[in-house]
């Protein structure tokens, strides 16, 4: 188990991964059914899209190893999607980023990266990562992290 990761470095790297991927980030407005294009900078924000990207990375890592990345999140009504990342205290930076790269690669279509499609990743990989029926994250980990 590693110490706490620098959220600034995690955010900047996640943003670069999304920019390098090249697909536009989309968020569907459930009320209208319209997709809204989002700036990649939101991926770098602990109260922006970072919680969703890290939750997806956690799904990939858990499916591969049965362990969690140690992402600590909390409910935050002022955050973009209702959650904020507080810390990452589980695996090394490289493991978190490789898991995020795989999550990004597995999500969306060739023309877009819809943020809501990360839920499909959870559905696809959940049977692989389920351990003894335990579907909860370690204590202190909350929010969209499965």
Secondary structure as GFF3:
##gff-version 3
##sequence-region A 1 146
A	DSSP	alpha_helix	7	21	.	.	.	ID=ss1
A	DSSP	beta_strand	24	28	.	.	.	ID=ss2
A	DSSP	beta_strand	35	38	.	.	.	ID=ss3
A	DSSP	three_ten_helix	40	44	.	.	.	ID=ss4
A	DSSP	alpha_helix	50	65	.	.	.	ID=ss5
A	DSSP	beta_strand	71	75	.	.	.	ID=ss6
A	DSSP	beta_strand	83	88	.	.	.	ID=ss7
A	DSSP	alpha_helix	93	106	.	.	.	ID=ss8
A	DSSP	beta_strand	112	114	.	.	.	ID=ss9
A	DSSP	three_ten_helix	115	117	.	.	.	ID=ss10
A	DSSP	alpha_helix	118	129	.	.	.	ID=ss11
###
